[in-house]
Amino acid sequence: MKKNLLFVAILASIVTMKAQTGNVGINTQQPTETLDVNGTLRVRALTDGSSSTTYDQVLVMKTDGTIGKASRSSLGSSASSALVKTTIEIAGINCSTGGLKVESGLDINANGILDLSEVTSTNYVCNGILGVQGIQGAQGPAGAIGLNYRGAYSAVNSTYTNRDGVTYNGSYYMYINSTSGLIGQTPGSYPATWALIASAGATGATGAAGSGLSNGTGAGQIYLTGSTAPYAPQSPQTATGDVLISSTAVTTIATNAVTTAKVADNAITLAKISATGTKDNTTFLRGDGTWDTPIATVADGSITDVKVNSSAAIAYSKLALTNSIQNADIQANAVTTSKVANNTITTAKIFDGSVTTAKVADNAITLAKISATGTQDNTTFLRGDGTWNTPIATVADGSITDVKVNASAAIAYSKLALSNSIQNADIQANAITTSKVANNTITTAKIFDTSVTTAKIADNAVTLAKISATGTKDNTTYLRGDGTWATPSGGGSAADKVQLLSSNTGTITDLEVRTIVMNLGGAAVSVGNLTIPSSSSYAAGTILYFSIYNFTGSSTTWTITSPNSILYSGNTALSNGVSMSSGVGLGASISGFRLMADGNGNWIRLL
């Protein structure tokens, strides 16, 4: 009784009835309507009138909360249905164990689909944390022997045996006759042979007509089904990303969509490369997209004496020797007859007293070549004082004529006064052969300018002693183009060795090596390692040059290590390793990479 009185007292404090108007108020002392509720309202167990024509009224509300009614037809198409869409939510930031994503909103465009732009609320119903697996239960008893399903019934099959199962006219039957292989006994007509296990179900009612597909917002859009059953078509979407679809259903790959990561290693063959020129075993792909034969380039000042093969035989056209070869350049006895051009040696070129008897060809000196006083005619003879005179005594004056001299008389040189007498005109063309020219006779002044051509210089005749140049000539200097013996820039010396490597790893031990060249023959390389001696093994200022080329790799990194040495790049210590990256692909190369010993046990990278 006390409990009933308490309930009445509480109800009286909540519900107020205004006698003058007949209005009832809940949580209000001044009800303005028949029922005035100041608070929330909940109504249970309402009848569903969504598909009934008798429920033509819907509740409407003023801004002050007053509730009224309105017919469905009066609302027209302005009323929007509320829609809820659920999708599977994978485990992640919203649901650690996965669950459902619940989106809701009004169907503004009345297409029966909750479009992305219509979503006003998103909530998540997450799965609970997976519990601990329970103890495995005891094994149950063995089940009955199952049926051997043989598929659809075949009237010509004679191999049916006990417990074979078949389907026939939508029902399922089991063979139960003890006699196997009975033919023509159709299931449903011979219950002694076929037992009905499950009858065919009734045909279901025809489903409601679908709402159809909504129009898209642009050309080339596609329809996608929802992620949950019944997987209904969603609003048309425009395909984005790397693959595009046109309004005529033609797919294209977006420009620059196929990146390096999309291409498999060794996938691009030469046939896939678009380039001009002939593609064969003599050409290489140039940076301008042309197949061309590479032209080797030699760095200025890189060809030193040791680089030239002893049998190189550099052609004259390759040398700038015009008016350059000096007396000291020509080796003793180097200018042979074949080296002297015809009609080259003039009188001024012949050293006084050099043309001896042996140098004069027989019958070479005519009377016209003899310089003497007196009358030179058929009555005079050449006297020892250089006078043409008539002999005294036994030889009558003028009796010795040319015909008097025997062809083989061989008049001795001592019989002739020829000193400083033979002139240019006295010497017959081509009369002075090699044997006629005394050793060490032809001086620089005797050689006609530009007469000593390449062919005149004997092979291996020009020694370093013959080269005229300034500076100190020793094993540390090289001949520069300005005629100076000098040490090449970069510390060139006899220790300037080049070491060639054909692998992506290597170790340098020769302290005379200054240039390291790695030709990898076009191999694909992702990393490379090279070990060099400690910096303390070199003099301060020693520079090592590195050139790595002919390899492939989208971003190849090379690491150089040096025992007991710290490597620096600028002011940054890199410990015992320094890296250099190619950053390019096919046919990559790294050049101009240099390390310098600082004399304190460190290597400095020269930028």
C-alpha positions as CSV (number, residue, x, y, z in Angstrom):
1,M,0.0,0.0,0.0
2,K,2.8,2.4,0.8
3,K,4.5,1.7,-2.6
4,N,1.2,2.5,-4.4
5,L,0.9,5.8,-2.5
6,L,4.5,6.8,-3.3
7,F,3.9,6.1,-7.1
8,V,0.8,8.3,-7.0
9,A,2.7,11.1,-5.3
10,I,5.5,11.0,-7.8
11,L,3.1,10.9,-10.7
12,A,1.2,13.9,-9.3
13,S,4.4,15.8,-9.1
14,I,5.2,15.2,-12.8
15,V,1.7,15.3,-14.4
16,T,-0.3,18.6,-14.1
17,M,-3.9,18.9,-15.3
18,K,-5.2,22.4,-15.9
19,A,-8.9,22.2,-15.1
20,Q,-9.9,25.4,-16.9
21,T,-8.7,24.1,-20.3
22,G,-8.7,20.4,-19.9
23,N,-5.0,20.3,-21.0
24,V,-2.6,17.8,-19.4
25,G,1.1,18.8,-19.0
26,I,4.1,16.6,-18.2
27,N,7.0,18.5,-16.7
28,T,5.2,21.8,-17.2
29,Q,2.7,23.8,-15.0
30,Q,1.2,25.6,-18.0
31,P,0.2,23.0,-20.7
32,T,-0.9,24.8,-23.9
33,E,-2.1,21.7,-25.7
34,T,-4.4,18.7,-24.8
35,L,-1.1,16.9,-24.0
36,D,2.0,19.1,-23.4
37,V,5.2,17.1,-22.9
38,N,8.3,19.0,-21.7
39,G,10.9,16.4,-22.5
40,T,11.5,13.4,-24.8
41,L,8.8,11.1,-26.1
42,R,8.9,7.4,-26.8
43,V,6.1,5.4,-28.4
44,R,6.3,1.6,-28.6
45,A,4.6,-1.1,-30.8
46,L,3.3,1.2,-33.5
47,T,1.6,-0.4,-36.5
48,D,3.7,-0.3,-39.8
49,G,1.6,1.7,-42.2
50,S,4.3,2.4,-44.9
51,S,2.6,0.2,-47.5
52,S,-1.0,0.8,-46.5
53,T,-3.2,3.4,-48.2
54,T,-5.3,3.9,-45.0
55,Y,-2.3,5.4,-43.2
56,D,-2.3,8.6,-45.2
57,Q,-1.2,11.0,-42.4
58,V,2.3,11.7,-41.1
59,L,3.4,13.7,-38.0
60,V,4.8,17.2,-38.6
61,M,6.2,19.6,-36.0
62,K,6.5,23.4,-35.6
63,T,9.7,25.0,-34.5
64,D,8.3,25.4,-30.9
65,G,7.7,21.6,-30.8
66,T,3.9,21.6,-31.4
67,I,3.0,18.4,-33.2
68,G,0.4,18.2,-36.0
69,K,-0.5,16.0,-38.9
70,A,-0.3,16.3,-42.7
71,S,-1.2,14.0,-45.5
72,R,1.5,12.1,-47.5
73,S,0.2,13.6,-50.7
74,S,0.5,17.2,-49.4
75,L,4.2,16.6,-48.7
76,G,4.8,15.6,-52.4
77,S,8.4,14.9,-53.4
78,S,9.8,17.4,-50.9
79,A,10.0,14.8,-48.2
80,S,13.2,12.9,-48.2
81,S,13.4,9.3,-46.9
82,A,16.0,8.5,-44.2
83,L,18.5,5.8,-45.4
84,V,21.0,3.7,-43.5
85,K,24.0,2.1,-45.2
86,T,26.2,-0.5,-43.6
87,T,29.6,-1.8,-44.9
88,I,32.2,-4.1,-43.5
89,E,34.9,-2.2,-41.5
90,I,38.2,-4.0,-41.5
91,A,40.4,-4.0,-38.4
92,G,42.1,-0.6,-38.0
93,I,41.9,2.8,-36.3
94,N,38.1,2.8,-36.1
95,C,37.6,-0.9,-35.0
96,S,40.7,-2.7,-33.7
97,T,39.0,-6.1,-34.3
98,G,36.9,-5.0,-37.3
99,G,33.1,-4.6,-37.4
100,L,30.4,-2.6,-39.3
101,K,30.5,1.0,-40.6
102,V,27.0,2.5,-40.2
103,E,26.3,5.6,-42.3
104,S,22.9,7.4,-42.3
105,G,21.3,10.5,-43.9
106,L,18.4,11.7,-46.0
107,D,17.9,10.5,-49.6
108,I,17.9,14.1,-51.0
109,N,17.9,13.0,-54.7
110,A,15.3,10.3,-54.1
111,N,17.3,7.6,-55.9
112,G,16.9,5.1,-53.1
113,I,20.7,5.1,-52.5
114,L,22.6,6.8,-49.7
115,D,25.1,8.7,-51.8
116,L,28.4,9.9,-50.2
117,S,27.2,13.6,-50.3
118,E,24.0,12.6,-48.4
119,V,25.8,11.0,-45.4
120,T,25.3,13.1,-42.3
121,S,26.2,10.6,-39.6
122,T,28.8,7.9,-39.4
123,N,29.1,5.3,-36.6
124,Y,30.9,2.1,-36.0
125,V,29.7,-1.2,-34.5
126,C,32.9,-3.0,-33.6
127,N,33.4,-6.7,-33.0
128,G,34.3,-7.8,-29.5
129,I,37.8,-8.9,-28.6
130,L,38.3,-12.5,-29.6
131,G,38.0,-14.7,-26.5
132,V,40.3,-17.4,-25.4
133,Q,39.7,-20.7,-27.3
134,G,37.8,-23.2,-25.2
135,I,38.8,-26.7,-24.4
136,Q,38.2,-29.1,-27.2
137,G,35.2,-31.3,-26.6
138,A,35.1,-35.1,-26.6
139,Q,34.7,-36.8,-30.0
140,G,31.1,-37.5,-30.8
141,P,29.8,-40.9,-31.9
142,A,30.3,-42.0,-35.5
143,G,27.5,-40.7,-37.8
144,A,25.4,-42.8,-40.1
145,I,26.8,-43.9,-43.4
146,G,26.3,-41.0,-45.8
147,L,24.9,-41.1,-49.3
148,N,27.1,-41.5,-52.4
149,Y,25.8,-38.6,-54.5
150,R,25.9,-39.6,-58.2
151,G,24.5,-36.3,-59.6
152,A,21.3,-36.1,-61.8
153,Y,19.5,-39.4,-62.4
154,S,20.4,-41.2,-65.7
155,A,18.0,-43.7,-67.2
156,V,20.8,-45.5,-69.0
157,N,23.0,-45.9,-65.9
158,S,23.2,-49.5,-64.8
159,T,25.7,-49.1,-62.0
160,Y,23.4,-47.6,-59.2
161,T,23.9,-49.5,-55.9
162,N,22.6,-49.3,-52.4
163,R,22.9,-45.8,-50.8
164,D,23.6,-44.0,-54.1
165,G,22.0,-40.6,-54.2
166,V,20.6,-38.7,-57.3
167,T,18.5,-35.7,-58.0
168,Y,15.4,-35.9,-60.2
169,N,12.8,-33.2,-61.0
170,G,14.1,-31.1,-58.2
171,S,13.8,-33.8,-55.5
172,Y,16.6,-35.9,-53.9
173,Y,16.3,-39.8,-53.9
174,M,18.4,-42.7,-52.4
175,Y,18.8,-46.1,-54.1
176,I,17.5,-48.7,-51.6
177,N,17.0,-51.9,-53.7
178,S,19.2,-54.8,-52.8
179,T,19.5,-55.6,-56.5
180,S,22.1,-53.3,-58.1
181,G,22.0,-51.9,-61.6
182,L,18.2,-51.9,-62.2
183,I,17.5,-49.9,-65.4
184,G,14.3,-47.9,-66.3
185,Q,13.0,-47.7,-62.7
186,T,12.5,-43.9,-62.5
187,P,12.7,-42.2,-59.0
188,G,9.3,-41.2,-57.8
189,S,7.6,-44.1,-59.7
190,Y,9.4,-47.0,-58.1
191,P,9.5,-46.4,-54.3
192,A,10.9,-49.9,-53.7
193,T,14.0,-48.9,-55.6
194,W,14.2,-45.2,-54.8
195,A,13.4,-43.6,-51.4
196,L,12.5,-39.9,-51.4
197,I,14.9,-38.0,-49.2
198,A,14.0,-34.4,-49.9
199,S,11.2,-33.0,-52.0
200,A,11.6,-30.1,-54.4
201,G,10.7,-26.8,-52.7
202,A,7.8,-24.7,-53.9
203,T,8.5,-21.9,-56.3
204,G,9.1,-18.7,-54.5
205,A,7.1,-15.5,-55.0
206,T,8.3,-13.1,-57.7
207,G,10.3,-10.3,-56.1
208,A,9.4,-6.7,-56.3
209,A,10.6,-4.7,-59.3
210,G,14.0,-3.1,-58.7
211,S,14.4,0.6,-58.5
212,G,16.6,0.7,-61.7
213,L,19.9,2.4,-62.2
214,S,20.4,6.1,-61.6
215,N,21.8,8.4,-64.1
216,G,25.5,9.3,-63.9
217,T,27.0,12.8,-63.6
218,G,29.4,12.6,-66.5
219,A,30.6,10.5,-69.4
220,G,32.5,7.2,-69.0
221,Q,31.3,6.5,-65.5
222,I,30.9,2.9,-64.2
223,Y,28.4,1.1,-61.9
224,L,29.7,-0.7,-58.8
225,T,27.7,-3.0,-56.5
226,G,27.6,-2.5,-52.8
227,S,30.0,-4.3,-50.5
228,T,27.2,-6.2,-48.6
229,A,24.3,-8.4,-49.7
230,P,22.2,-8.0,-51.8
231,Y,25.1,-6.1,-53.5
232,A,22.8,-3.6,-55.2
233,P,24.2,-1.3,-57.9
234,Q,25.4,2.0,-56.5
235,S,25.5,5.5,-58.0
236,P,27.8,5.7,-61.1
237,Q,31.4,6.6,-60.3
238,T,34.1,8.2,-62.4
239,A,37.1,5.9,-62.7
240,T,40.2,7.6,-61.3
241,G,43.8,6.6,-60.9
242,D,46.2,5.1,-63.5
243,V,43.6,3.4,-65.7
244,L,40.9,5.6,-67.3
245,I,37.7,4.6,-69.1
246,S,36.2,6.7,-72.0
247,S,32.5,7.1,-72.8
248,T,33.0,4.4,-75.5
249,A,34.4,1.9,-72.9
250,V,38.0,2.2,-74.1
251,T,40.5,2.0,-71.3
252,T,43.8,3.9,-71.4
253,I,46.7,4.1,-69.1
254,A,47.4,7.5,-67.7
255,T,50.5,9.4,-68.8
256,N,53.5,8.6,-66.6
257,A,51.5,6.0,-64.7
258,V,54.0,3.2,-65.5
259,T,56.8,4.1,-63.0
260,T,60.1,2.4,-62.5
261,A,58.7,0.3,-59.7
262,K,55.9,-1.0,-62.1
263,V,58.5,-2.4,-64.6
264,A,59.9,-5.8,-63.7
265,D,63.6,-6.3,-63.7
266,N,64.9,-7.4,-67.2
267,A,61.4,-6.7,-68.7
268,I,62.4,-4.0,-71.2
269,T,64.2,-5.6,-74.2
270,L,65.9,-3.6,-76.9
271,A,62.9,-4.0,-79.1
272,K,60.9,-2.0,-76.6
273,I,63.2,1.0,-76.8
274,S,62.2,3.7,-79.3
275,A,65.3,5.3,-80.8
276,T,66.6,6.4,-84.2
277,G,69.6,4.9,-86.0
278,T,70.7,1.3,-86.6
279,K,70.5,-1.0,-83.6
280,D,73.2,-3.7,-83.8
281,N,76.4,-5.0,-82.1
282,T,78.4,-1.9,-83.0
283,T,76.0,0.8,-81.7
284,F,75.0,2.0,-78.3
285,L,72.1,4.1,-77.1
286,R,73.0,7.8,-76.9
287,G,71.4,10.2,-74.5
288,D,69.5,12.0,-77.4
289,G,67.6,8.7,-78.3
290,T,69.9,7.6,-81.1
291,W,71.7,4.3,-81.7
292,D,75.2,5.4,-82.6
293,T,78.8,4.1,-82.5
294,P,80.5,5.8,-79.5
295,I,83.5,8.0,-80.3
296,A,86.1,7.6,-77.6
297,T,87.2,10.9,-76.1
298,V,90.5,11.5,-74.4
299,A,90.7,14.1,-71.6
300,D,93.0,17.1,-72.3
301,G,96.5,16.4,-71.2
302,S,95.8,12.7,-70.4
303,I,98.1,11.2,-73.0
304,T,101.5,10.9,-71.5
305,D,104.7,9.3,-72.9
306,V,103.9,6.0,-71.1
307,K,100.4,5.9,-72.8
308,V,101.8,5.8,-76.3
309,N,102.7,2.2,-77.5
310,S,106.3,1.7,-78.5
311,S,105.0,0.6,-81.9
312,A,102.2,3.1,-82.2
313,A,103.7,4.7,-85.4
314,I,101.8,7.9,-85.1
315,A,101.2,9.3,-88.6
316,Y,102.8,12.6,-89.6
317,S,99.4,14.1,-90.1
318,K,98.7,13.6,-86.4
319,L,101.7,15.8,-85.4
320,A,102.2,19.5,-85.6
321,L,105.9,19.4,-86.6
322,T,106.1,22.3,-89.1
323,N,109.4,24.1,-88.5
324,S,109.7,22.4,-85.1
325,I,112.5,19.7,-85.5
326,Q,115.8,21.2,-84.4
327,N,119.4,20.1,-84.9
328,A,119.5,18.4,-81.5
329,D,116.3,16.5,-82.3
330,I,118.0,14.6,-85.1
331,Q,120.0,11.5,-84.1
332,A,123.5,11.1,-85.4
333,N,123.5,9.3,-88.9
334,A,119.7,9.5,-88.9
335,V,119.4,11.5,-92.1
336,T,120.1,8.9,-94.8
337,T,120.0,9.4,-98.6
338,S,116.3,8.4,-98.7
339,K,115.5,11.1,-96.2
340,V,117.1,14.0,-98.3
341,A,114.8,15.3,-101.0
342,N,116.2,15.7,-104.5
343,N,117.9,19.0,-105.3
344,T,117.9,19.8,-101.6
345,I,121.6,20.3,-100.7
346,T,123.0,23.6,-102.1
347,T,126.6,24.7,-102.1
348,A,126.0,26.5,-98.8
349,K,124.9,23.2,-97.3
350,I,128.2,21.4,-98.0
351,F,130.9,21.8,-95.4
352,D,134.2,23.1,-96.8
353,G,136.5,20.3,-97.6
354,S,133.8,17.7,-97.1
355,V,133.6,16.5,-100.7
356,T,136.5,14.1,-100.9
357,T,137.5,12.0,-103.9
358,A,135.4,9.2,-102.8
359,K,132.4,11.5,-102.7
360,V,132.8,12.5,-106.3
361,A,131.3,10.2,-108.9
362,D,133.5,9.1,-111.7
363,N,133.4,11.5,-114.8
364,A,131.4,13.9,-112.7
365,I,133.9,16.8,-112.9
366,T,133.9,18.5,-116.3
367,L,136.3,21.3,-117.3
368,A,133.6,23.8,-116.8
369,K,133.6,22.7,-113.1
370,I,137.4,23.5,-112.7
371,S,138.2,27.0,-111.5
372,A,141.7,28.1,-112.8
373,T,143.4,31.1,-114.3
374,G,144.6,31.3,-117.8
375,T,143.0,30.4,-121.0
376,Q,141.1,27.2,-121.0
377,D,141.2,25.8,-124.5
378,N,142.6,22.9,-126.5
379,T,146.2,24.1,-126.1
380,T,146.3,24.5,-122.4
381,F,146.5,22.2,-119.5
382,L,145.7,22.7,-115.9
383,R,148.9,23.5,-114.0
384,G,149.4,22.7,-110.4
385,D,149.2,26.4,-109.5
386,G,145.7,26.6,-110.8
387,T,146.6,27.9,-114.2
388,W,145.6,26.8,-117.5
389,N,149.0,26.6,-119.3
390,T,150.9,24.8,-121.9
391,P,153.0,22.1,-120.4
392,I,156.8,22.4,-120.6
393,A,159.2,19.7,-121.6
394,T,158.0,16.4,-122.9
395,V,154.4,17.4,-123.1
396,A,153.8,20.0,-125.7
397,D,151.8,22.9,-124.7
398,G,148.1,22.1,-125.2
399,S,148.8,18.6,-126.2
400,I,146.9,17.0,-123.4
401,T,143.4,17.3,-124.4
402,D,140.4,15.5,-123.1
403,V,140.8,12.7,-125.6
404,K,144.4,12.3,-124.5
405,V,143.2,11.3,-121.0
406,N,142.5,7.7,-120.9
407,A,139.0,6.8,-119.8
408,S,140.5,4.8,-117.0
409,A,143.3,7.2,-116.2
410,A,142.0,7.7,-112.7
411,I,143.8,11.0,-112.2
412,A,144.6,11.1,-108.5
413,Y,143.1,13.8,-106.3
414,S,146.6,15.0,-105.6
415,K,147.0,15.8,-109.3
416,L,144.2,18.3,-109.1
417,A,143.9,21.6,-107.5
418,L,140.3,21.4,-106.4
419,S,140.3,23.0,-102.9
420,N,137.3,25.2,-102.6
421,S,136.8,25.1,-106.3
422,I,133.8,22.8,-107.0
423,Q,130.7,24.9,-107.3
424,N,127.1,23.9,-107.3
425,A,126.9,23.9,-111.1
426,D,130.0,21.6,-111.1
427,I,128.0,18.8,-109.4
428,Q,125.8,16.6,-111.6
429,A,122.3,16.1,-110.5
430,N,122.0,13.1,-108.0
431,A,125.8,12.7,-108.2
432,I,126.4,13.0,-104.4
433,T,125.2,9.8,-102.9
434,T,125.3,8.8,-99.3
435,S,128.8,7.4,-99.6
436,K,130.0,10.7,-101.0
437,V,128.9,12.6,-97.9
438,A,131.3,12.4,-95.0
439,N,130.0,11.5,-91.5
440,N,128.9,14.5,-89.4
441,T,129.1,16.7,-92.5
442,I,125.6,18.1,-93.0
443,T,124.9,20.7,-90.3
444,T,121.6,22.4,-89.5
445,A,122.4,25.1,-92.0
446,K,122.9,22.6,-94.7
447,I,119.3,21.2,-94.5
448,F,116.7,23.0,-96.5
449,D,113.7,24.2,-94.4
450,T,110.8,21.7,-94.3
451,S,112.9,19.1,-96.2
452,V,113.0,16.5,-93.4
453,T,109.6,14.9,-93.8
454,T,108.2,12.0,-91.8
455,A,109.6,9.5,-94.3
456,K,113.1,11.0,-93.9
457,I,113.2,10.2,-90.1
458,A,114.1,6.7,-89.2
459,D,111.8,4.8,-86.9
460,N,112.7,5.2,-83.2
461,A,115.2,7.9,-84.3
462,V,113.8,10.8,-82.2
463,T,114.9,10.3,-78.6
464,L,114.0,12.5,-75.7
465,A,117.5,14.1,-76.1
466,K,116.4,15.3,-79.5
467,I,113.3,17.1,-78.2
468,S,113.9,20.8,-77.5
469,A,111.8,22.0,-74.5
470,T,112.1,24.1,-71.4
471,G,111.9,22.7,-67.8
472,T,113.4,19.7,-66.1
473,K,113.2,16.5,-68.0
474,D,113.1,13.5,-65.6
475,N,110.8,10.7,-64.5
476,T,108.3,13.1,-62.9
477,T,107.7,15.4,-65.8
478,Y,105.9,15.2,-69.1
479,L,106.1,17.2,-72.3
480,R,103.4,19.8,-72.4
481,G,101.9,21.3,-75.6
482,D,103.7,24.6,-75.0
483,G,107.1,22.9,-75.2
484,T,107.7,22.6,-71.4
485,W,108.7,19.6,-69.3
486,A,106.2,19.8,-66.4
487,T,104.3,17.7,-63.8
488,P,100.7,17.3,-64.9
489,S,98.1,19.0,-62.7
490,G,96.6,16.6,-60.2
491,G,100.0,15.3,-59.0
492,G,101.0,13.3,-62.0
493,S,104.1,11.2,-61.5
494,A,105.6,7.9,-62.3
495,A,103.1,6.5,-59.8
496,D,100.1,7.6,-61.9
497,K,98.9,4.1,-62.6
498,V,95.4,3.2,-63.7
499,Q,93.7,0.1,-62.3
500,L,90.9,-1.4,-64.4
501,L,88.1,-3.5,-62.6
502,S,85.2,-5.3,-64.2
503,S,83.3,-6.3,-61.0
504,N,81.1,-4.2,-58.7
505,T,83.5,-5.1,-55.8
506,G,87.3,-4.7,-55.6
507,T,90.3,-3.9,-53.4
508,I,93.1,-1.5,-54.3
509,T,96.5,-2.5,-52.8
510,D,99.0,-0.8,-55.3
511,L,100.0,2.5,-53.7
512,E,101.0,3.8,-57.2
513,V,97.5,3.6,-58.5
514,R,95.8,7.0,-58.8
515,T,92.9,6.3,-61.1
516,I,90.4,3.5,-60.6
517,V,88.2,2.6,-63.6
518,M,85.3,0.1,-63.2
519,N,83.8,-1.1,-66.5
520,L,80.9,-3.4,-65.5
521,G,80.0,-4.4,-69.1
522,G,76.3,-3.3,-68.8
523,A,75.5,-5.5,-65.8
524,A,72.6,-4.6,-63.5
525,V,74.0,-3.4,-60.2
526,S,72.2,-2.1,-57.1
527,V,75.2,-1.8,-54.7
528,G,78.9,-1.7,-55.2
529,N,81.8,-1.8,-52.7
530,L,85.4,-0.7,-53.2
531,T,88.2,-0.9,-50.6
532,I,91.2,1.5,-50.8
533,P,94.4,1.7,-48.6
534,S,94.6,3.9,-45.6
535,S,95.1,7.6,-46.2
536,S,98.3,7.4,-44.1
537,S,99.9,5.4,-46.8
538,Y,99.9,8.4,-49.2
539,A,101.6,11.7,-49.2
540,A,99.4,14.7,-48.2
541,G,97.6,16.1,-51.2
542,T,97.5,12.8,-53.1
543,I,94.3,12.5,-55.1
544,L,92.5,9.3,-56.1
545,Y,90.1,9.5,-59.1
546,F,87.2,7.1,-59.6
547,S,85.3,6.4,-62.8
548,I,82.5,3.8,-62.8
549,Y,80.5,3.2,-65.9
550,N,78.5,0.9,-68.2
551,F,76.1,-0.5,-65.6
552,T,72.4,-0.4,-65.1
553,G,70.3,0.4,-62.0
554,S,67.6,2.9,-61.1
555,S,69.6,4.2,-58.1
556,T,72.9,2.4,-57.7
557,T,74.9,3.2,-54.5
558,W,78.6,2.7,-54.3
559,T,80.4,2.6,-50.9
560,I,84.1,3.2,-50.6
561,T,85.9,2.1,-47.4
562,S,89.4,2.7,-46.1
563,P,90.9,0.9,-43.1
564,N,91.9,3.1,-40.2
565,S,90.9,6.2,-42.0
566,I,88.0,8.7,-41.5
567,L,86.3,10.0,-44.6
568,Y,85.0,13.5,-44.7
569,S,82.5,15.2,-47.1
570,G,83.0,18.9,-46.4
571,N,83.2,19.2,-42.6
572,T,81.1,16.1,-42.0
573,A,82.8,12.9,-40.9
574,L,81.5,9.8,-42.6
575,S,83.4,7.3,-40.5
576,N,84.9,4.4,-42.5
577,G,82.7,4.7,-45.6
578,V,81.5,7.3,-48.1
579,S,78.7,6.6,-50.6
580,M,78.1,7.9,-54.1
581,S,74.9,7.3,-56.1
582,S,74.3,7.2,-59.8
583,G,70.7,8.2,-59.6
584,V,70.0,7.2,-63.2
585,G,69.1,4.1,-65.1
586,L,70.4,2.3,-68.1
587,G,74.0,2.9,-69.1
588,A,74.7,4.8,-65.9
589,S,78.1,6.2,-65.0
590,I,79.9,8.0,-62.1
591,S,82.9,10.2,-62.9
592,G,84.6,13.1,-61.4
593,F,84.5,11.5,-57.9
594,R,87.7,12.3,-56.1
595,L,89.3,11.6,-52.6
596,M,92.3,13.5,-51.3
597,A,94.7,12.4,-48.5
598,D,95.1,15.2,-46.0
599,G,98.3,13.9,-44.4
600,N,96.5,13.3,-41.0
601,G,95.2,9.8,-41.8
602,N,91.9,11.2,-43.3
603,W,90.4,11.1,-46.8
604,I,88.6,14.3,-47.9
605,R,86.0,14.0,-50.6
606,L,86.5,16.8,-53.2
607,L,83.2,18.3,-54.2
